[in-house]
Amino acid sequence: MELQKHKQTQKTTNKIIFCRLFLSIFLFSLFLNNAIISASPISNYPHISELQSRNPMFKQYMQDVEQTYKLVAKGSAPLLSLYTYTCTKADTIMTISARCNIPQETIATLNRFSSSDVLLDGITIVLPTVPGLFISTNPETTLEHILSRKVFKEDETPCYNINNEQFYFLSGCRFEPTERAFYLDTALSCPLPHGVITSSYGTRISPITGKEHFHQGVDLAAPIGTPVLAARAGIVEITGMDEVYGNYIVLAHDNNTQSLYAHLSSIDVKKGMRVEKGNMIGKVGTTGWSTGPHLHFEMRIGGKAQRPPNSLFFKK
C-alpha cells in the first residue's frame, strides 16, 4: 500500500515538473518570437504617492532602478518593472527624470508625451525601472512617427502591452539628435495649416462697430472647415459659446499661459482633455461677431492678452 502511494506521489510530482518545464519552454519560445508581454492595468501597478526617500514605495522603486544599473554594468539584462505616480503642479518631466534617475525620453515615450513642456498636474504616469525608448505600435504624434522609423529587429525586440497600448522596448536606447530636437521644441506653432492675416494685435477700427478699439489677438482668414490646431501642448480649459467670440476654446499651458481660438464652426475637444501641439481641436467658422470665415487667435498670460510672436504666422 505504501509503495503504491509512493508511486502515485512520484507520478504526480513528475507531472508537475513536466508541466513547469513545458510552460518555461513555451514562454521562452514566445519571447524569442516577440510575443506581446502583457502587463497589469495601470491601476494594479505599485503606486508612489510622493517622490521622497521617506516614502516606502519610492524607496523600493529607487532600489529597483539601482539594481537595473548594476545589472547593466555587469552586462546582464535587467527586468522591467512598472510603478505609477500622480503628478503635482510642481512636477515636470525634467524634475521627475532627475528624481527617479531615469532619462526623460524613457518617461516621455512610455506615457506618450511628445514634448518636454507637457502639463503634468493631476496626470497619473507610469514610471519604468529600466532606461530605454518605448516605440508605440500605433504612432499618432510627429515624434512617435519619427521613432517608428528607427531600425531595429522587431522579431528580436520585446513588445509590451501596457495599459492597453503596445510598445516595442529598446532597452538602453536614447534619443538621436533629430528626435531630441522635436521633443525639446516648446515653441508655438501656427494654429492653422494655411491662412492670411487680416487683422493684427493692437488698436484698430472694428469691422463690426466702426469704432476704434484694441484688438487682443490676430485674425487669420481661411475657408470654413479648415482645421484649427493647438499652438502648443496643453489642457482644454474652456469650451463654449460667446456672443462676441462665437464658438471658442481656451487651452491652458505651462507658466500660467493660455491660448484662445474663436469663431469656430465646430469644437472637437472637451474640457479637461490633454492635447499635443499640432492636434486638431476645431474648425474655422464665422460664429459670433464675425464678418467672414476666420480664426481669432489670442495668447494670454494669467488671463491677460499678449502680443503673439510675429514669426508664428504666415505673411500677408
C-alpha positions in Angstrom: 0.0 0.0 0.0 2.8 2.4 1.0 4.7 1.5 -2.2 1.6 2.2 -4.3 1.1 5.6 -2.6 4.8 6.4 -3.1 4.5 5.6 -6.9 1.4 7.7 -7.2 3.1 10.6 -5.4 6.1 10.3 -7.6 3.9 10.2 -10.7 2.1 13.4 -9.6 5.5 15.1 -8.9 6.8 14.1 -12.3 3.7 15.6 -14.0 4.2 18.9 -12.1 7.8 19.0 -13.1 7.0 18.3 -16.7 4.2 20.9 -16.8 6.5 23.5 -15.3 9.3 22.6 -17.7 6.9 22.7 -20.7 5.5 26.1 -19.5 9.0 27.6 -19.2 10.0 26.4 -22.7 6.7 27.7 -24.1 7.1 31.1 -22.5 10.8 31.3 -23.6 9.9 30.4 -27.2 7.2 33.1 -27.2 9.7 35.6 -26.0 12.1 34.7 -28.8 9.3 35.1 -31.3 8.5 38.5 -30.0 5.3 37.6 -28.1 3.4 40.5 -26.6 4.2 40.7 -22.9 1.0 41.7 -21.1 1.3 44.0 -18.1 -1.3 44.7 -15.5 -3.7 47.5 -15.9 -2.3 50.8 -14.7 -4.4 50.7 -11.5 -2.7 47.5 -10.5 0.9 48.8 -10.6 2.6 49.8 -7.3 1.7 53.4 -6.7 4.2 56.0 -5.4 2.4 58.8 -3.5 5.4 61.1 -3.4 8.9 61.2 -4.9 10.6 61.4 -1.5 13.0 59.0 0.1 10.8 58.7 3.2 8.1 57.1 1.0 8.4 53.3 1.2 7.2 52.7 -2.3 9.5 55.3 -3.8 12.4 53.8 -1.8 11.5 50.4 -3.3 11.4 51.9 -6.8 14.8 53.5 -6.4 16.2 50.2 -5.2 14.9 48.6 -8.4 16.4 51.3 -10.5 19.8 50.9 -8.7 19.6 47.2 -9.3 19.0 47.9 -13.0 22.1 49.9 -13.4 24.2 47.3 -11.5 23.0 44.5 -13.9 23.7 46.7 -17.0 27.2 47.4 -15.7 27.7 43.6 -15.4 26.4 43.1 -18.9 23.2 41.4 -17.8 19.7 42.2 -19.0 17.6 43.9 -16.3 13.9 43.0 -15.6 11.5 45.8 -16.5 9.1 46.8 -13.6 6.5 49.5 -13.6 5.2 51.9 -11.0 2.7 54.7 -11.1 2.8 58.3 -9.8 0.2 61.1 -9.8 1.9 64.3 -10.7 1.6 67.6 -8.9 1.6 71.2 -10.2 5.3 71.5 -9.4 6.3 68.4 -11.5 7.8 68.5 -15.0 9.3 65.6 -16.9 12.7 67.0 -16.2 12.3 67.1 -12.5 10.7 63.6 -12.4 13.5 62.3 -14.5 16.2 63.7 -12.2 14.4 62.5 -9.1 13.9 58.9 -10.5 17.3 58.7 -12.2 15.5 57.6 -15.4 16.0 59.5 -18.7 13.3 62.0 -19.8 12.8 60.2 -23.1 12.1 56.9 -21.3 9.3 58.5 -19.3 8.0 60.6 -22.2 7.8 57.7 -24.7 6.1 55.3 -22.3 3.5 57.9 -21.4 3.2 59.2 -25.0 4.3 62.8 -24.3 5.5 64.4 -27.5 7.3 67.4 -25.9 9.1 68.4 -22.8 6.6 71.1 -21.9 3.6 68.9 -21.3 1.4 69.9 -18.4 1.5 67.1 -15.8 -0.6 68.4 -12.9 -3.1 65.7 -11.9 -1.9 63.2 -14.5 -1.1 59.6 -13.4 2.0 58.5 -15.2 3.8 55.1 -15.5 7.4 55.0 -14.2 9.7 52.3 -15.6 12.7 50.9 -13.8 14.8 50.4 -16.9 16.1 53.2 -19.2 15.3 53.0 -22.9 12.8 54.0 -25.6 9.2 52.8 -25.8 8.1 52.7 -29.5 4.4 52.8 -30.0 3.0 50.3 -32.5 0.2 52.8 -33.2 2.1 56.2 -33.7 0.0 59.3 -33.5 2.2 62.3 -32.9 5.1 63.6 -35.1 7.6 62.4 -32.6 6.1 58.9 -32.4 6.1 58.7 -36.2 9.8 59.6 -36.3 10.6 57.0 -33.6 8.6 54.3 -35.5 11.1 54.6 -38.3 14.0 53.6 -36.1 15.8 50.5 -37.4 15.5 47.5 -35.1 14.6 43.9 -35.4 11.0 43.6 -34.4 11.2 39.8 -34.1 14.0 40.1 -31.5 12.6 43.1 -29.6 10.3 42.6 -26.6 6.8 44.1 -27.1 4.8 45.1 -24.1 1.1 45.6 -23.7 0.9 48.4 -21.2 -2.4 49.9 -20.2 -4.0 48.5 -23.5 -1.3 50.1 -25.6 1.5 48.1 -27.3 5.2 49.2 -27.3 8.4 47.8 -28.5 11.0 48.5 -25.9 14.6 49.4 -26.9 16.4 48.9 -23.6 19.2 51.4 -23.1 18.4 53.5 -26.2 18.4 57.3 -26.1 17.0 60.0 -28.4 19.0 60.7 -31.5 19.6 64.4 -32.4 16.5 64.7 -34.7 14.3 63.0 -32.2 15.6 65.2 -29.3 15.1 68.3 -31.4 11.4 67.5 -31.8 11.0 66.6 -28.2 12.6 69.8 -26.9 10.7 72.1 -29.3 8.5 74.1 -27.0 7.9 77.0 -29.3 4.5 77.9 -30.6 3.3 76.7 -33.9 0.8 78.3 -36.2 -2.8 77.4 -35.3 -3.8 77.0 -39.0 -2.2 74.9 -41.7 -2.7 77.8 -44.1 -4.3 81.3 -43.8 -3.9 85.0 -44.3 -3.5 87.6 -41.5 -6.4 90.1 -41.9 -6.1 91.9 -38.6 -3.1 92.1 -36.2 -2.7 92.6 -32.5 -3.3 96.2 -31.4 -5.5 99.2 -31.9 -7.8 99.1 -34.9 -11.2 100.2 -36.3 -13.7 97.4 -35.5 -15.3 96.0 -38.7 -18.4 95.4 -36.6 -18.9 98.7 -34.7 -16.8 101.0 -36.9 -15.2 102.4 -33.8 -11.6 102.3 -32.7 -10.8 99.6 -30.1 -7.9 97.4 -29.0 -7.8 94.0 -30.8 -6.4 91.5 -28.4 -5.4 88.8 -30.9 -4.7 88.0 -34.5 -7.3 87.2 -37.2 -6.4 84.6 -39.8 -8.7 84.3 -42.8 -9.3 80.7 -44.0 -12.1 78.7 -45.6 -14.9 77.4 -43.3 -13.9 73.9 -42.1 -10.1 74.5 -42.1 -8.6 72.5 -39.2 -7.7 74.6 -36.2 -4.5 73.3 -34.5 -3.3 73.5 -30.9 -0.4 76.0 -31.0 1.2 74.3 -28.0 0.7 71.2 -25.8 -1.8 71.8 -23.0 -5.1 71.1 -21.3 -8.5 72.1 -22.7 -9.5 74.7 -20.0 -12.7 76.1 -21.5 -15.0 75.3 -24.5 -18.2 77.3 -25.1 -20.3 79.8 -27.0 -19.9 83.6 -26.5 -21.8 86.5 -28.2 -18.5 88.0 -29.4 -16.2 85.0 -29.8 -18.8 82.6 -31.1 -17.7 79.0 -30.5 -14.3 79.2 -28.8 -11.7 77.1 -27.0 -9.2 78.1 -24.3 -6.1 75.9 -23.8 -4.0 76.1 -20.6 -0.3 75.7 -21.0 2.6 75.8 -18.5 3.9 79.1 -16.9 0.3 80.3 -16.4 -0.2 80.9 -20.2 -3.3 80.2 -22.3 -4.2 80.3 -25.9 -7.7 81.1 -27.3 -9.3 80.1 -30.6 -12.6 81.8 -31.6 -15.3 82.0 -34.2 -15.2 78.2 -34.8 -17.7 76.3 -36.8 -17.1 73.2 -34.6 -15.4 72.3 -31.4 -13.7 68.9 -31.5 -12.3 68.6 -27.9 -13.8 68.5 -24.5 -12.9 70.3 -21.2 -10.1 68.5 -19.4 -8.7 66.8 -22.5 -4.9 66.8 -23.0 -3.8 67.9 -26.4 -0.4 68.0 -28.1 1.0 70.7 -30.3 -0.5 70.4 -33.8 -3.5 68.3 -32.7 -6.8 69.4 -34.4 -9.1 71.0 -31.8 -11.8 72.5 -34.0 -12.6 74.0 -37.4 -12.6 77.6 -38.8 -16.1 79.2 -38.9 -17.8 82.6 -38.7 -19.7 82.4 -35.4 -20.1 85.3 -33.0 -19.1 88.8 -34.1 -17.5 87.9 -37.5 -17.7 89.4 -41.0 -16.4 86.2 -42.7 -14.7 82.9 -42.0 -11.6 83.3 -40.0 -9.8 82.3 -36.8 -9.4 84.8 -34.0 -6.3 83.7 -32.0 -5.0 85.0 -28.7 -2.1 84.3 -26.4 -2.6 85.1 -22.7 -0.5 85.2 -19.6 -2.6 85.0 -16.4 -5.7 85.7 -18.4 -4.3 88.9 -20.0 -3.8 89.0 -23.8 -0.2 89.3 -25.0 1.2 90.1 -28.5 1.9 86.7 -30.2 5.3 86.4 -31.9 5.3 87.7 -35.5 7.3 84.6 -36.6 4.3 82.4 -35.7 2.1 83.4 -38.6 2.0 83.4 -42.4 2.8 86.7 -44.0 0.1 88.8 -45.7 
